[in-house]
Amino acid sequence: MKIVPVPCLEDNYAYLIIDESSKEAAVVDPVEPEKILPVVKENGANLELVLTTHHHWDHAGGNDKIKKLVPGIKVYGGSVDNVKGCTNKLEHGDKVSLGTDVNILCLHTPCHTKGHISYYLTSKEEEDPAVFTGDTLFIAGCGKFFEGTAEQMYQSLCVTLASLPKPTRVYCGHEYTVKNLQFASTVEPENEKIKQKLLWAQQQRQANLPTIPSTIEQELEINPFIRVNQPEVLGKLGYHSPVDALREIRRQKDNWRG
């Protein structure tokens, strides 16, 4: 399984996923198809699937165009998310295969949008799995609660995604890492892992390099939105309930001007 990040728009990521044995490929959130297709060609791949995380235009806005450019391509999206150009609607737990070696498990991770889907990929090869989290889980952050509640985001982040194997690579929808870590350091100023990751992320961006992927293990160490079960986070915020703590951290982040 080969994963190629493709920067789009100002700070979005699309991702080309190639099953290396068959050369069949899928693309996650191809908002600018004209940037995707040359990468497909460079890799000698055949583009078969679009995996849409959610309906917002900066993720699903290229679907109709890519359908014209790649006749017969299948476009997947959440069943309640009204995804542009969708040909195949998905429910939580649905499985899709890519080529001969890659399996895709669809995880309903609502809150940012009602039907947001994260895609968990495993390969028959001995390699770490990957999850494409759109705007639900960012490196050291999470998406705004546009269409859902703190309870839903807690379930999506702290139950569904946090329970994936720790080595799972996390590929998110935006390059927000530096800002997220700067905010995370206001929630947990003593957290050394956050300090180290922030220094690294700043160096990456200064070199014009991406900060993705993270891993589930790293997120459990640096992401305040997933760490709401930790006594040090609950104590700092003065809450007993992780859901209340998550709601409060999101409120603080929405008002934060770092």
Contacts in CASP RR format, 6 or more apart in sequence:
PFRMAT RR
TARGET T0000
AUTHOR 0000-0000-0000
METHOD contacts of the structure
MODEL  1
MKIVPVPCLEDNYAYLIIDESSKEAAVVDPVEPEKILPVVKENGANLELV
LTTHHHWDHAGGNDKIKKLVPGIKVYGGSVDNVKGCTNKLEHGDKVSLGT
DVNILCLHTPCHTKGHISYYLTSKEEEDPAVFTGDTLFIAGCGKFFEGTA
EQMYQSLCVTLASLPKPTRVYCGHEYTVKNLQFASTVEPENEKIKQKLLW
AQQQRQANLPTIPSTIEQELEINPFIRVNQPEVLGKLGYHSPVDALREIR
RQKDNWRG
1 17 0 8 1.000
1 18 0 8 1.000
1 19 0 8 1.000
1 20 0 8 1.000
1 101 0 8 1.000
1 102 0 8 1.000
1 121 0 8 1.000
1 123 0 8 1.000
1 125 0 8 1.000
1 127 0 8 1.000
1 130 0 8 1.000
2 17 0 8 1.000
2 18 0 8 1.000
2 20 0 8 1.000
2 43 0 8 1.000
3 15 0 8 1.000
3 16 0 8 1.000
3 17 0 8 1.000
3 18 0 8 1.000
3 130 0 8 1.000
3 169 0 8 1.000
3 171 0 8 1.000
3 213 0 8 1.000
4 15 0 8 1.000
4 16 0 8 1.000
4 17 0 8 1.000
4 18 0 8 1.000
4 39 0 8 1.000
4 43 0 8 1.000
5 13 0 8 1.000
5 14 0 8 1.000
5 15 0 8 1.000
5 171 0 8 1.000
5 210 0 8 1.000
5 212 0 8 1.000
6 13 0 8 1.000
6 14 0 8 1.000
6 15 0 8 1.000
6 16 0 8 1.000
6 30 0 8 1.000
6 35 0 8 1.000
6 36 0 8 1.000
6 39 0 8 1.000
7 13 0 8 1.000
7 35 0 8 1.000
7 175 0 8 1.000
7 210 0 8 1.000
8 14 0 8 1.000
8 29 0 8 1.000
8 30 0 8 1.000
8 31 0 8 1.000
8 32 0 8 1.000
8 35 0 8 1.000
8 58 0 8 1.000
9 31 0 8 1.000
9 32 0 8 1.000
9 58 0 8 1.000
11 174 0 8 1.000
11 175 0 8 1.000
11 176 0 8 1.000
12 29 0 8 1.000
12 31 0 8 1.000
12 58 0 8 1.000
12 59 0 8 1.000
12 173 0 8 1.000
12 174 0 8 1.000
12 175 0 8 1.000
13 29 0 8 1.000
13 171 0 8 1.000
13 172 0 8 1.000
13 173 0 8 1.000
13 174 0 8 1.000
13 175 0 8 1.000
13 210 0 8 1.000
13 212 0 8 1.000
14 27 0 8 1.000
14 28 0 8 1.000
14 29 0 8 1.000
14 30 0 8 1.000
14 31 0 8 1.000
14 32 0 8 1.000
14 35 0 8 1.000
14 36 0 8 1.000
15 27 0 8 1.000
15 28 0 8 1.000
15 29 0 8 1.000
15 132 0 8 1.000
15 171 0 8 1.000
16 25 0 8 1.000
16 26 0 8 1.000
16 27 0 8 1.000
16 36 0 8 1.000
16 39 0 8 1.000
16 40 0 8 1.000
16 43 0 8 1.000
16 45 0 8 1.000
17 25 0 8 1.000
17 26 0 8 1.000
17 27 0 8 1.000
17 28 0 8 1.000
17 51 0 8 1.000
17 98 0 8 1.000
17 102 0 8 1.000
17 121 0 8 1.000
17 130 0 8 1.000
18 24 0 8 1.000
18 25 0 8 1.000
18 43 0 8 1.000
18 45 0 8 1.000
19 25 0 8 1.000
19 98 0 8 1.000
19 99 0 8 1.000
19 100 0 8 1.000
19 101 0 8 1.000
19 102 0 8 1.000
19 123 0 8 1.000
20 101 0 8 1.000
21 99 0 8 1.000
21 100 0 8 1.000
21 101 0 8 1.000
22 99 0 8 1.000
22 100 0 8 1.000
22 101 0 8 1.000
23 43 0 8 1.000
23 44 0 8 1.000
23 45 0 8 1.000
23 46 0 8 1.000
24 45 0 8 1.000
24 46 0 8 1.000
24 48 0 8 1.000
24 98 0 8 1.000
24 99 0 8 1.000
25 40 0 8 1.000
25 43 0 8 1.000
25 45 0 8 1.000
25 46 0 8 1.000
25 47 0 8 1.000
25 48 0 8 1.000
25 49 0 8 1.000
25 98 0 8 1.000
26 47 0 8 1.000
26 48 0 8 1.000
26 49 0 8 1.000
26 50 0 8 1.000
26 51 0 8 1.000
26 98 0 8 1.000
26 104 0 8 1.000
27 36 0 8 1.000
27 40 0 8 1.000
27 47 0 8 1.000
27 49 0 8 1.000
27 50 0 8 1.000
27 51 0 8 1.000
27 66 0 8 1.000
28 50 0 8 1.000
28 51 0 8 1.000
28 52 0 8 1.000
28 53 0 8 1.000
28 119 0 8 1.000
28 132 0 8 1.000
28 134 0 8 1.000
28 171 0 8 1.000
29 51 0 8 1.000
29 52 0 8 1.000
29 53 0 8 1.000
29 59 0 8 1.000
29 60 0 8 1.000
29 134 0 8 1.000
29 173 0 8 1.000
30 36 0 8 1.000
30 50 0 8 1.000
30 62 0 8 1.000
30 63 0 8 1.000
30 66 0 8 1.000
31 57 0 8 1.000
31 58 0 8 1.000
31 59 0 8 1.000
31 60 0 8 1.000
31 61 0 8 1.000
31 62 0 8 1.000
32 62 0 8 1.000
33 62 0 8 1.000
33 65 0 8 1.000
33 66 0 8 1.000
33 69 0 8 1.000
36 47 0 8 1.000
36 66 0 8 1.000
37 47 0 8 1.000
37 69 0 8 1.000
37 70 0 8 1.000
40 46 0 8 1.000
40 47 0 8 1.000
47 70 0 8 1.000
47 73 0 8 1.000
48 73 0 8 1.000
48 74 0 8 1.000
48 98 0 8 1.000
48 99 0 8 1.000
49 73 0 8 1.000
49 74 0 8 1.000
49 75 0 8 1.000
49 76 0 8 1.000
49 96 0 8 1.000
49 98 0 8 1.000
50 63 0 8 1.000
50 66 0 8 1.000
50 73 0 8 1.000
50 74 0 8 1.000
50 75 0 8 1.000
50 76 0 8 1.000
51 76 0 8 1.000
51 77 0 8 1.000
51 96 0 8 1.000
51 104 0 8 1.000
51 117 0 8 1.000
51 119 0 8 1.000
51 132 0 8 1.000
52 59 0 8 1.000
52 60 0 8 1.000
52 63 0 8 1.000
52 75 0 8 1.000
52 76 0 8 1.000
52 77 0 8 1.000
52 78 0 8 1.000
52 81 0 8 1.000
52 83 0 8 1.000
52 86 0 8 1.000
52 117 0 8 1.000
53 59 0 8 1.000
53 77 0 8 1.000
53 116 0 8 1.000
53 117 0 8 1.000
53 118 0 8 1.000
53 119 0 8 1.000
53 132 0 8 1.000
53 133 0 8 1.000
53 134 0 8 1.000
53 135 0 8 1.000
53 136 0 8 1.000
53 173 0 8 1.000
54 60 0 8 1.000
54 78 0 8 1.000
54 81 0 8 1.000
54 83 0 8 1.000
54 112 0 8 1.000
54 113 0 8 1.000
54 115 0 8 1.000
54 116 0 8 1.000
54 117 0 8 1.000
54 134 0 8 1.000
54 135 0 8 1.000
55 81 0 8 1.000
55 82 0 8 1.000
55 83 0 8 1.000
55 84 0 8 1.000
55 113 0 8 1.000
55 115 0 8 1.000
56 113 0 8 1.000
56 135 0 8 1.000
57 84 0 8 1.000
59 134 0 8 1.000
59 135 0 8 1.000
59 173 0 8 1.000
60 83 0 8 1.000
60 84 0 8 1.000
60 85 0 8 1.000
61 84 0 8 1.000
62 84 0 8 1.000
63 75 0 8 1.000
63 83 0 8 1.000
63 84 0 8 1.000
63 85 0 8 1.000
63 86 0 8 1.000
64 84 0 8 1.000
64 85 0 8 1.000
66 73 0 8 1.000
66 75 0 8 1.000
67 73 0 8 1.000
67 75 0 8 1.000
67 85 0 8 1.000
74 87 0 8 1.000
74 88 0 8 1.000
75 83 0 8 1.000
75 85 0 8 1.000
75 86 0 8 1.000
75 87 0 8 1.000
75 88 0 8 1.000
76 86 0 8 1.000
76 87 0 8 1.000
76 88 0 8 1.000
76 89 0 8 1.000
76 90 0 8 1.000
76 96 0 8 1.000
76 106 0 8 1.000
76 117 0 8 1.000
77 83 0 8 1.000
77 86 0 8 1.000
77 88 0 8 1.000
77 89 0 8 1.000
77 90 0 8 1.000
77 117 0 8 1.000
78 86 0 8 1.000
78 89 0 8 1.000
78 90 0 8 1.000
78 91 0 8 1.000
78 106 0 8 1.000
78 108 0 8 1.000
78 115 0 8 1.000
78 116 0 8 1.000
78 117 0 8 1.000
79 89 0 8 1.000
79 90 0 8 1.000
79 91 0 8 1.000
79 115 0 8 1.000
80 114 0 8 1.000
80 115 0 8 1.000
81 113 0 8 1.000
81 114 0 8 1.000
81 115 0 8 1.000
81 116 0 8 1.000
81 117 0 8 1.000
90 96 0 8 1.000
90 106 0 8 1.000
90 117 0 8 1.000
91 106 0 8 1.000
91 108 0 8 1.000
92 106 0 8 1.000
92 107 0 8 1.000
92 108 0 8 1.000
93 105 0 8 1.000
93 106 0 8 1.000
93 107 0 8 1.000
93 108 0 8 1.000
94 105 0 8 1.000
94 106 0 8 1.000
95 103 0 8 1.000
95 104 0 8 1.000
95 105 0 8 1.000
95 106 0 8 1.000
96 103 0 8 1.000
96 104 0 8 1.000
96 106 0 8 1.000
97 103 0 8 1.000
97 104 0 8 1.000
98 104 0 8 1.000
98 121 0 8 1.000
100 124 0 8 1.000
101 123 0 8 1.000
101 124 0 8 1.000
101 125 0 8 1.000
102 121 0 8 1.000
102 122 0 8 1.000
102 123 0 8 1.000
103 121 0 8 1.000
103 122 0 8 1.000
103 123 0 8 1.000
104 119 0 8 1.000
104 120 0 8 1.000
104 121 0 8 1.000
105 119 0 8 1.000
105 120 0 8 1.000
105 121 0 8 1.000
105 122 0 8 1.000
106 117 0 8 1.000
106 118 0 8 1.000
106 119 0 8 1.000
106 120 0 8 1.000
107 117 0 8 1.000
107 118 0 8 1.000
107 119 0 8 1.000
107 120 0 8 1.000
107 131 0 8 1.000
107 160 0 8 1.000
107 161 0 8 1.000
108 115 0 8 1.000
108 116 0 8 1.000
108 117 0 8 1.000
108 160 0 8 1.000
109 116 0 8 1.000
109 117 0 8 1.000
109 118 0 8 1.000
109 133 0 8 1.000
109 136 0 8 1.000
109 137 0 8 1.000
109 156 0 8 1.000
109 157 0 8 1.000
109 160 0 8 1.000
109 161 0 8 1.000
110 116 0 8 1.000
110 147 0 8 1.000
110 148 0 8 1.000
110 152 0 8 1.000
110 156 0 8 1.000
111 136 0 8 1.000
111 143 0 8 1.000
111 145 0 8 1.000
111 146 0 8 1.000
111 147 0 8 1.000
111 148 0 8 1.000
111 149 0 8 1.000
111 150 0 8 1.000
111 152 0 8 1.000
111 153 0 8 1.000
111 156 0 8 1.000
112 135 0 8 1.000
112 136 0 8 1.000
112 142 0 8 1.000
112 143 0 8 1.000
112 144 0 8 1.000
112 145 0 8 1.000
112 146 0 8 1.000
112 147 0 8 1.000
112 148 0 8 1.000
112 153 0 8 1.000
113 135 0 8 1.000
113 146 0 8 1.000
113 147 0 8 1.000
114 147 0 8 1.000
114 148 0 8 1.000
116 134 0 8 1.000
116 135 0 8 1.000
116 136 0 8 1.000
116 156 0 8 1.000
118 131 0 8 1.000
118 132 0 8 1.000
118 133 0 8 1.000
118 134 0 8 1.000
118 136 0 8 1.000
118 137 0 8 1.000
118 156 0 8 1.000
118 160 0 8 1.000
118 161 0 8 1.000
119 131 0 8 1.000
119 132 0 8 1.000
120 129 0 8 1.000
120 130 0 8 1.000
120 131 0 8 1.000
120 164 0 8 1.000
120 168 0 8 1.000
121 129 0 8 1.000
121 130 0 8 1.000
121 131 0 8 1.000
121 132 0 8 1.000
122 129 0 8 1.000
123 129 0 8 1.000
128 165 0 8 1.000
128 167 0 8 1.000
128 168 0 8 1.000
128 169 0 8 1.000
128 215 0 8 1.000
129 164 0 8 1.000
129 165 0 8 1.000
129 167 0 8 1.000
129 168 0 8 1.000
129 169 0 8 1.000
130 168 0 8 1.000
130 169 0 8 1.000
130 170 0 8 1.000
130 171 0 8 1.000
130 213 0 8 1.000
131 161 0 8 1.000
131 164 0 8 1.000
131 168 0 8 1.000
131 169 0 8 1.000
131 170 0 8 1.000
131 171 0 8 1.000
131 216 0 8 1.000
132 171 0 8 1.000
132 172 0 8 1.000
132 173 0 8 1.000
133 161 0 8 1.000
133 170 0 8 1.000
133 171 0 8 1.000
133 172 0 8 1.000
133 173 0 8 1.000
134 172 0 8 1.000
134 173 0 8 1.000
134 174 0 8 1.000
135 143 0 8 1.000
135 172 0 8 1.000
135 173 0 8 1.000
135 174 0 8 1.000
136 142 0 8 1.000
136 143 0 8 1.000
136 153 0 8 1.000
136 156 0 8 1.000
136 157 0 8 1.000
136 161 0 8 1.000
137 143 0 8 1.000
137 156 0 8 1.000
137 157 0 8 1.000
137 161 0 8 1.000
137 170 0 8 1.000
137 172 0 8 1.000
137 219 0 8 1.000
137 223 0 8 1.000
137 226 0 8 1.000
138 172 0 8 1.000
138 173 0 8 1.000
138 174 0 8 1.000
138 176 0 8 1.000
138 177 0 8 1.000
138 180 0 8 1.000
139 170 0 8 1.000
139 172 0 8 1.000
139 176 0 8 1.000
139 177 0 8 1.000
139 180 0 8 1.000
139 181 0 8 1.000
139 201 0 8 1.000
139 211 0 8 1.000
139 212 0 8 1.000
139 214 0 8 1.000
139 218 0 8 1.000
139 219 0 8 1.000
139 222 0 8 1.000
139 223 0 8 1.000
140 177 0 8 1.000
140 180 0 8 1.000
140 181 0 8 1.000
140 183 0 8 1.000
140 184 0 8 1.000
140 194 0 8 1.000
140 197 0 8 1.000
140 214 0 8 1.000
140 219 0 8 1.000
140 222 0 8 1.000
140 223 0 8 1.000
140 224 0 8 1.000
141 176 0 8 1.000
141 180 0 8 1.000
141 183 0 8 1.000
141 184 0 8 1.000
141 223 0 8 1.000
141 224 0 8 1.000
141 225 0 8 1.000
141 253 0 8 1.000
142 153 0 8 1.000
142 157 0 8 1.000
142 223 0 8 1.000
142 225 0 8 1.000
142 226 0 8 1.000
142 250 0 8 1.000
143 153 0 8 1.000
144 250 0 8 1.000
144 254 0 8 1.000
145 152 0 8 1.000
145 153 0 8 1.000
145 250 0 8 1.000
150 243 0 8 1.000
150 244 0 8 1.000
150 246 0 8 1.000
150 247 0 8 1.000
150 250 0 8 1.000
151 243 0 8 1.000
153 225 0 8 1.000
153 246 0 8 1.000
153 250 0 8 1.000
154 228 0 8 1.000
154 242 0 8 1.000
154 243 0 8 1.000
154 246 0 8 1.000
157 225 0 8 1.000
157 226 0 8 1.000
157 246 0 8 1.000
158 226 0 8 1.000
158 228 0 8 1.000
158 229 0 8 1.000
158 242 0 8 1.000
158 246 0 8 1.000
161 216 0 8 1.000
161 219 0 8 1.000
161 226 0 8 1.000
162 216 0 8 1.000
162 219 0 8 1.000
162 220 0 8 1.000
162 226 0 8 1.000
164 216 0 8 1.000
165 216 0 8 1.000
166 215 0 8 1.000
166 216 0 8 1.000
166 217 0 8 1.000
166 220 0 8 1.000
167 215 0 8 1.000
167 216 0 8 1.000
167 217 0 8 1.000
168 215 0 8 1.000
168 216 0 8 1.000
169 213 0 8 1.000
169 214 0 8 1.000
169 215 0 8 1.000
170 212 0 8 1.000
170 213 0 8 1.000
170 214 0 8 1.000
170 215 0 8 1.000
170 216 0 8 1.000
170 218 0 8 1.000
170 219 0 8 1.000
171 212 0 8 1.000
171 213 0 8 1.000
172 212 0 8 1.000
172 214 0 8 1.000
175 205 0 8 1.000
175 210 0 8 1.000
175 211 0 8 1.000
175 212 0 8 1.000
177 201 0 8 1.000
177 205 0 8 1.000
177 211 0 8 1.000
177 212 0 8 1.000
178 198 0 8 1.000
178 201 0 8 1.000
178 202 0 8 1.000
178 205 0 8 1.000
178 211 0 8 1.000
179 258 0 8 1.000
180 223 0 8 1.000
181 194 0 8 1.000
181 197 0 8 1.000
181 198 0 8 1.000
181 201 0 8 1.000
181 222 0 8 1.000
182 198 0 8 1.000
182 258 0 8 1.000
183 224 0 8 1.000
183 252 0 8 1.000
183 253 0 8 1.000
183 256 0 8 1.000
183 258 0 8 1.000
184 191 0 8 1.000
184 194 0 8 1.000
184 198 0 8 1.000
184 222 0 8 1.000
184 223 0 8 1.000
184 224 0 8 1.000
185 191 0 8 1.000
185 194 0 8 1.000
185 195 0 8 1.000
185 198 0 8 1.000
186 252 0 8 1.000
186 256 0 8 1.000
187 224 0 8 1.000
187 233 0 8 1.000
187 236 0 8 1.000
187 237 0 8 1.000
187 249 0 8 1.000
187 252 0 8 1.000
188 194 0 8 1.000
188 224 0 8 1.000
188 227 0 8 1.000
188 232 0 8 1.000
188 233 0 8 1.000
188 236 0 8 1.000
190 232 0 8 1.000
191 221 0 8 1.000
191 222 0 8 1.000
193 218 0 8 1.000
193 221 0 8 1.000
193 222 0 8 1.000
194 222 0 8 1.000
197 218 0 8 1.000
197 222 0 8 1.000
200 211 0 8 1.000
201 211 0 8 1.000
204 210 0 8 1.000
204 211 0 8 1.000
205 211 0 8 1.000
219 226 0 8 1.000
220 226 0 8 1.000
220 227 0 8 1.000
221 227 0 8 1.000
224 233 0 8 1.000
224 249 0 8 1.000
225 246 0 8 1.000
225 249 0 8 1.000
225 250 0 8 1.000
227 233 0 8 1.000
228 234 0 8 1.000
228 242 0 8 1.000
228 243 0 8 1.000
228 245 0 8 1.000
228 246 0 8 1.000
228 249 0 8 1.000
229 242 0 8 1.000
233 245 0 8 1.000
234 240 0 8 1.000
234 242 0 8 1.000
234 245 0 8 1.000
237 245 0 8 1.000
237 248 0 8 1.000
237 249 0 8 1.000
238 245 0 8 1.000
239 245 0 8 1.000
239 248 0 8 1.000
END
